[in-house]
Amino acid sequence: MELKKIGENLEIKNFVIHQLLKTAGSNKVKMKAANGLIDVTDKEQIFMGNLDKSYHRKSSPIYGIFSGENPKFRNLLVNYDLGGYDFLEFSKEVLEHYSSVLKLTPASTGGYMIMCEYSNKSSKNDLLLVLMINNKEGYVVNEKNLTLENIKNLDISKVDVACLINLTEWTNLENDKETNRLTYLSFVKGMKQISHYFMTFIDCDNKNTNSESTERLVNAMNAFFEQEKYPRKKRSKIKNEVFEYCHERMSAKKEILLSYISQLIDKDDPENFQNFAIGEAYKVSSVIGGDKSRMKQLKYVSYEGSNYKIEFEREAMLLDKTVIYDKDSNDLIFKNIPLEFAEKIKAL
Protein backbone atom coordinates (compact mmCIF):
# COMPACT_ATOMS: atom_id res chain seq x y z
CA MET A 1 0.00 0.00 0.00
CA GLU A 2 1.37 3.42 -0.96
CA LEU A 3 1.68 5.77 2.02
CA LYS A 4 0.23 9.24 1.60
CA LYS A 5 2.67 12.12 1.89
CA ILE A 6 2.01 14.84 4.47
CA GLY A 7 0.11 17.69 2.87
CA GLU A 8 -0.60 15.99 -0.44
CA ASN A 9 -4.31 16.77 -0.02
CA LEU A 10 -3.44 20.48 -0.14
CA GLU A 11 -2.89 22.67 -3.15
CA ILE A 12 -0.70 25.56 -2.02
CA LYS A 13 -1.27 28.59 -4.25
CA ASN A 14 0.67 31.35 -2.50
CA PHE A 15 3.13 31.34 0.43
CA VAL A 16 5.01 34.27 1.97
CA ILE A 17 6.82 35.22 5.21
CA HIS A 18 7.25 38.75 6.58
CA GLN A 19 8.81 39.97 9.83
CA LEU A 20 7.70 42.50 12.46
CA LEU A 21 10.23 43.63 15.07
CA LYS A 22 8.66 44.93 18.28
CA THR A 23 9.27 44.51 22.00
CA ALA A 24 6.56 44.57 24.65
CA GLY A 25 6.14 48.01 26.21
CA SER A 26 7.23 49.89 23.12
CA ASN A 27 5.12 51.40 20.35
CA LYS A 28 7.90 51.22 17.78
CA VAL A 29 7.49 48.61 15.04
CA LYS A 30 10.00 47.79 12.34
CA MET A 31 8.84 45.82 9.31
CA LYS A 32 10.87 43.54 7.10
CA ALA A 33 8.77 42.60 4.09
CA ALA A 34 9.66 39.72 1.80
CA ASN A 35 10.86 40.59 -1.70
CA GLY A 36 8.83 37.83 -3.30
CA LEU A 37 6.69 34.78 -2.74
CA ILE A 38 8.29 31.50 -1.68
CA ASP A 39 8.46 28.73 -4.25
CA VAL A 40 6.48 25.82 -2.84
CA THR A 41 8.66 22.76 -2.17
CA ASP A 42 8.32 19.72 0.09
CA LYS A 43 9.21 21.95 3.07
CA GLU A 44 6.18 24.18 2.58
CA GLN A 45 3.95 21.22 1.75
CA ILE A 46 4.91 19.39 4.97
CA PHE A 47 4.65 22.59 7.02
CA MET A 48 1.11 23.28 5.82
CA GLY A 49 0.14 19.61 5.93
CA ASN A 50 1.00 19.36 9.62
CA LEU A 51 -0.70 22.65 10.44
CA ASP A 52 -3.85 21.82 8.50
CA LYS A 53 -4.04 18.42 10.18
CA SER A 54 -3.55 19.73 13.71
CA TYR A 55 -5.47 23.00 13.40
CA HIS A 56 -8.80 21.73 14.72
CA ARG A 57 -7.69 18.44 16.23
CA LYS A 58 -5.25 19.87 18.76
CA SER A 59 -6.99 23.12 19.56
CA SER A 60 -10.34 24.65 20.43
CA PRO A 61 -10.94 27.33 17.81
CA ILE A 62 -12.87 30.51 18.44
CA TYR A 63 -15.24 31.03 15.51
CA GLY A 64 -16.58 34.27 14.14
CA ILE A 65 -17.33 36.55 11.22
CA PHE A 66 -16.14 40.02 10.21
CA SER A 67 -17.80 42.55 12.53
CA GLY A 68 -17.47 45.66 10.37
CA GLU A 69 -16.03 47.69 13.28
CA ASN A 70 -12.52 47.74 11.84
CA PRO A 71 -12.98 46.63 8.20
CA LYS A 72 -9.43 47.24 6.96
CA PHE A 73 -8.45 43.55 6.68
CA ARG A 74 -11.75 42.59 5.06
CA ASN A 75 -11.45 45.45 2.56
CA LEU A 76 -7.96 44.29 1.62
CA LEU A 77 -9.26 40.75 1.19
CA VAL A 78 -12.14 41.95 -1.01
CA ASN A 79 -9.73 43.98 -3.13
CA TYR A 80 -7.45 40.97 -3.52
CA ASP A 81 -10.41 38.73 -4.34
CA LEU A 82 -11.49 41.17 -7.05
CA GLY A 83 -7.99 41.22 -8.57
CA GLY A 84 -6.93 44.62 -7.21
CA TYR A 85 -3.72 43.16 -5.78
CA ASP A 86 -1.50 40.20 -6.47
CA PHE A 87 -0.83 38.05 -3.39
CA LEU A 88 2.51 39.66 -2.53
CA GLU A 89 1.00 43.16 -2.63
CA PHE A 90 -1.96 41.97 -0.60
CA SER A 91 0.28 40.39 2.05
CA LYS A 92 2.36 43.58 2.34
CA GLU A 93 -0.81 45.63 2.86
CA VAL A 94 -1.86 43.18 5.56
CA LEU A 95 1.59 43.55 7.15
CA GLU A 96 1.20 47.35 7.18
CA HIS A 97 -2.23 47.02 8.76
CA TYR A 98 -1.01 44.68 11.49
CA SER A 99 1.94 47.00 12.15
CA SER A 100 -0.48 49.91 12.74
CA VAL A 101 -2.45 47.77 15.23
CA LEU A 102 0.75 46.80 17.10
CA LYS A 103 1.79 50.47 17.36
CA LEU A 104 -1.42 51.18 19.27
CA THR A 105 -0.88 48.22 21.61
CA PRO A 106 2.22 48.71 23.82
CA ALA A 107 1.92 45.22 25.37
CA SER A 108 2.05 43.51 21.97
CA THR A 109 5.11 41.81 20.50
CA GLY A 110 6.29 41.16 16.95
CA GLY A 111 7.33 38.01 15.18
CA TYR A 112 7.10 36.35 11.79
CA MET A 113 3.89 36.62 9.82
CA ILE A 114 3.27 33.62 7.59
CA MET A 115 0.48 33.92 5.04
CA CYS A 116 -0.62 31.03 2.89
CA GLU A 117 -3.47 30.70 0.43
CA TYR A 118 -4.34 27.10 -0.30
CA SER A 119 -7.09 24.63 -1.17
CA ASN A 120 -7.99 21.53 0.78
CA LYS A 121 -8.85 18.98 -1.89
CA SER A 122 -10.59 16.72 0.67
CA SER A 123 -13.03 19.33 1.99
CA LYS A 124 -13.06 21.28 -1.32
CA ASN A 125 -12.53 24.56 0.52
CA ASP A 126 -10.30 27.49 -0.38
CA LEU A 127 -8.49 28.83 2.69
CA LEU A 128 -6.25 31.66 3.83
CA LEU A 129 -3.96 31.16 6.83
CA VAL A 130 -2.51 34.13 8.74
CA LEU A 131 -0.07 32.85 11.35
CA MET A 132 2.31 34.49 13.80
CA ILE A 133 5.41 32.69 15.07
CA ASN A 134 8.32 33.95 17.18
CA ASN A 135 10.91 31.50 15.77
CA LYS A 136 12.22 30.56 19.22
CA GLU A 137 10.75 27.06 19.09
CA GLY A 138 12.69 25.03 16.58
CA TYR A 139 14.00 27.96 14.50
CA VAL A 140 11.40 27.49 11.81
CA VAL A 141 12.21 30.62 9.78
CA ASN A 142 15.50 31.55 8.16
CA GLU A 143 15.95 35.08 9.47
CA LYS A 144 18.14 36.31 6.61
CA ASN A 145 15.99 35.49 3.61
CA LEU A 146 12.57 34.89 5.27
CA THR A 147 12.15 31.31 4.11
CA LEU A 148 11.31 28.10 5.96
CA GLU A 149 14.09 26.02 7.42
CA ASN A 150 14.17 22.33 6.55
CA ILE A 151 11.79 21.24 9.29
CA LYS A 152 10.04 17.90 9.33
CA ASN A 153 7.29 18.48 11.87
CA LEU A 154 5.37 21.46 13.20
CA ASP A 155 1.92 21.50 14.76
CA ILE A 156 -0.27 24.28 16.00
CA SER A 157 1.14 24.14 19.55
CA LYS A 158 4.49 25.46 18.27
CA VAL A 159 3.10 28.69 16.78
CA ASP A 160 2.01 31.84 18.60
CA VAL A 161 -1.48 32.41 17.24
CA ALA A 162 -3.24 31.72 13.96
CA CYS A 163 -6.35 32.70 12.03
CA LEU A 164 -7.82 30.51 9.30
CA ILE A 165 -10.27 32.13 6.89
CA ASN A 166 -12.53 29.79 4.97
CA LEU A 167 -12.69 31.74 1.72
CA THR A 168 -15.27 29.38 0.23
CA GLU A 169 -17.72 29.82 3.10
CA TRP A 170 -17.06 33.56 3.27
CA THR A 171 -17.85 33.94 -0.44
CA ASN A 172 -21.00 31.81 -0.09
CA LEU A 173 -22.30 33.88 2.81
CA GLU A 174 -21.40 37.18 1.13
CA ASN A 175 -23.38 36.09 -1.94
CA ASP A 176 -26.32 34.67 0.08
CA LYS A 177 -25.64 31.16 -1.18
CA GLU A 178 -26.82 28.14 0.80
CA THR A 179 -24.15 26.90 3.17
CA ASN A 180 -23.85 24.58 6.17
CA ARG A 181 -21.90 27.13 8.23
CA LEU A 182 -22.58 30.58 9.62
CA THR A 183 -18.94 31.45 10.34
CA TYR A 184 -15.79 31.57 8.24
CA LEU A 185 -13.16 32.86 10.67
CA SER A 186 -11.47 30.65 13.23
CA PHE A 187 -8.69 31.47 15.68
CA VAL A 188 -6.45 29.11 17.61
CA LYS A 189 -3.76 29.65 20.19
CA GLY A 190 -0.38 28.01 20.21
CA MET A 191 2.35 29.38 22.47
CA LYS A 192 0.25 32.44 23.36
CA GLN A 193 -3.33 33.24 24.29
CA ILE A 194 -5.39 34.66 21.43
CA SER A 195 -4.83 38.37 21.98
CA HIS A 196 -7.60 40.91 21.65
CA TYR A 197 -5.45 43.00 19.33
CA PHE A 198 -4.89 40.07 16.93
CA MET A 199 -8.63 39.49 16.69
CA THR A 200 -9.17 43.24 16.28
CA PHE A 201 -6.62 43.21 13.44
CA ILE A 202 -8.70 40.56 11.63
CA ASP A 203 -11.95 42.23 12.85
CA CYS A 204 -13.75 39.27 14.38
CA ASP A 205 -17.16 39.80 15.97
CA ASN A 206 -16.80 37.08 18.63
CA LYS A 207 -13.90 37.84 20.95
CA ASN A 208 -15.02 35.39 23.64
CA THR A 209 -13.10 32.24 24.43
CA ASN A 210 -15.01 28.95 24.40
CA SER A 211 -15.24 28.95 28.20
CA GLU A 212 -16.49 32.55 28.29
CA SER A 213 -18.98 31.83 25.53
CA THR A 214 -20.35 28.79 27.39
CA GLU A 215 -20.48 30.68 30.69
CA ARG A 216 -22.50 33.46 29.06
CA LEU A 217 -24.98 30.91 27.70
CA VAL A 218 -25.43 29.14 31.05
CA ASN A 219 -25.86 32.44 32.92
CA ALA A 220 -28.39 33.67 30.35
CA MET A 221 -30.38 30.43 30.62
CA ASN A 222 -30.52 30.59 34.42
CA ALA A 223 -31.62 34.23 34.34
CA PHE A 224 -34.23 33.52 31.67
CA PHE A 225 -35.69 30.62 33.67
CA GLU A 226 -35.96 32.88 36.72
CA GLN A 227 -37.59 35.68 34.72
CA GLU A 228 -40.11 33.34 33.08
CA LYS A 229 -40.64 31.42 36.35
CA TYR A 230 -40.00 28.02 34.78
CA PRO A 231 -40.70 25.24 37.29
CA ARG A 232 -37.78 23.07 38.38
CA LYS A 233 -38.90 20.01 36.43
CA LYS A 234 -39.17 22.02 33.20
CA ARG A 235 -35.74 23.58 33.77
CA SER A 236 -34.22 20.15 34.31
CA LYS A 237 -35.71 18.76 31.10
CA ILE A 238 -34.64 21.75 28.98
CA LYS A 239 -31.11 21.90 30.39
CA ASN A 240 -30.58 18.23 29.59
CA GLU A 241 -31.90 18.76 26.05
CA VAL A 242 -29.58 21.75 25.54
CA PHE A 243 -26.63 19.78 26.94
CA GLU A 244 -27.29 16.83 24.61
CA TYR A 245 -27.53 19.18 21.61
CA CYS A 246 -24.31 21.01 22.51
CA HIS A 247 -22.44 17.78 23.26
CA GLU A 248 -23.49 16.29 19.94
CA ARG A 249 -22.37 19.41 18.04
CA MET A 250 -19.01 19.60 19.83
CA SER A 251 -18.33 15.91 19.25
CA ALA A 252 -19.01 16.39 15.53
CA LYS A 253 -16.89 19.60 15.53
CA LYS A 254 -19.92 21.58 14.38
CA GLU A 255 -21.16 24.97 15.47
CA ILE A 256 -23.54 25.45 18.39
CA LEU A 257 -26.34 27.74 17.24
CA LEU A 258 -28.13 30.03 19.68
CA SER A 259 -31.20 30.01 17.41
CA TYR A 260 -31.57 26.24 17.85
CA ILE A 261 -31.12 26.44 21.62
CA SER A 262 -33.77 29.17 21.71
CA GLN A 263 -36.23 26.79 20.02
CA LEU A 264 -35.51 24.12 22.65
CA ILE A 265 -36.10 26.57 25.48
CA ASP A 266 -39.35 28.09 24.18
CA LYS A 267 -41.06 26.13 21.42
CA ASP A 268 -44.05 28.50 21.37
CA ASP A 269 -41.88 31.59 20.88
CA PRO A 270 -38.60 30.26 19.37
CA GLU A 271 -36.92 33.69 19.24
CA ASN A 272 -37.78 34.68 22.80
CA PHE A 273 -34.67 33.34 24.53
CA GLN A 274 -32.39 34.37 21.64
CA ASN A 275 -33.53 38.01 21.91
CA PHE A 276 -32.99 37.84 25.68
CA ALA A 277 -29.54 36.22 25.46
CA ILE A 278 -28.00 38.53 22.83
CA GLY A 279 -28.85 41.61 24.89
CA GLU A 280 -26.34 43.83 26.64
CA ALA A 281 -26.57 41.92 29.93
CA TYR A 282 -25.31 38.57 28.57
CA LYS A 283 -23.98 39.19 25.03
CA VAL A 284 -24.33 35.57 23.96
CA SER A 285 -22.99 35.08 20.43
CA SER A 286 -25.25 33.72 17.69
CA VAL A 287 -22.61 31.00 17.23
CA ILE A 288 -21.34 29.62 20.54
CA GLY A 289 -17.91 28.15 21.18
CA GLY A 290 -18.50 25.19 23.47
CA ASP A 291 -16.41 24.27 26.52
CA LYS A 292 -17.14 20.65 27.48
CA SER A 293 -16.28 20.99 31.16
CA ARG A 294 -18.34 24.15 31.64
CA MET A 295 -21.19 22.78 29.55
CA LYS A 296 -21.62 20.04 32.17
CA GLN A 297 -23.17 22.70 34.41
CA LEU A 298 -26.35 22.12 32.40
CA LYS A 299 -26.62 18.45 33.38
CA TYR A 300 -29.18 17.26 35.88
CA VAL A 301 -28.89 13.96 37.72
CA SER A 302 -32.17 12.26 38.49
CA TYR A 303 -32.81 8.82 39.95
CA GLU A 304 -35.87 7.23 41.52
CA GLY A 305 -35.57 4.13 43.69
CA SER A 306 -38.27 2.00 45.30
CA ASN A 307 -38.74 4.37 48.24
CA TYR A 308 -36.80 7.54 47.37
CA LYS A 309 -36.12 10.03 44.58
CA ILE A 310 -32.92 12.09 44.12
CA GLU A 311 -32.51 15.02 41.76
CA PHE A 312 -29.83 17.69 41.66
CA GLU A 313 -27.87 19.85 39.23
CA ARG A 314 -24.41 18.60 38.30
CA GLU A 315 -23.26 22.12 39.13
CA ALA A 316 -23.76 21.20 42.80
CA MET A 317 -20.95 18.65 42.39
CA LEU A 318 -18.69 20.78 40.20
CA LEU A 319 -18.78 24.19 41.84
CA ASP A 320 -20.16 24.42 45.37
CA LYS A 321 -19.53 20.77 46.34
CA THR A 322 -22.96 20.46 47.96
CA VAL A 323 -23.13 16.89 46.66
CA ILE A 324 -20.09 14.63 46.93
CA TYR A 325 -19.79 11.13 45.54
CA ASP A 326 -17.18 8.84 47.10
CA LYS A 327 -16.39 6.15 44.52
CA ASP A 328 -14.36 4.06 46.96
CA SER A 329 -17.22 3.64 49.43
CA ASN A 330 -20.00 4.16 46.85
CA ASP A 331 -21.57 6.77 49.14
CA LEU A 332 -23.38 9.95 48.09
CA ILE A 333 -22.93 12.74 50.64
CA PHE A 334 -25.05 15.91 50.88
CA LYS A 335 -23.38 18.82 52.69
CA ASN A 336 -24.68 22.13 54.05
CA ILE A 337 -28.34 21.13 53.65
CA PRO A 338 -30.93 23.85 54.41
CA LEU A 339 -32.23 23.98 58.00
CA GLU A 340 -35.79 23.43 56.81
CA PHE A 341 -34.75 20.18 55.08
CA ALA A 342 -32.81 19.09 58.16
CA GLU A 343 -35.87 19.66 60.39
CA LYS A 344 -37.99 17.47 58.10
CA ILE A 345 -35.46 14.64 58.34
CA LYS A 346 -35.37 14.94 62.14
CA ALA A 347 -39.15 14.75 62.26
CA LEU A 348 -39.24 11.35 60.46
Disulfide bonds with the S-S distance in Angstrom:
none
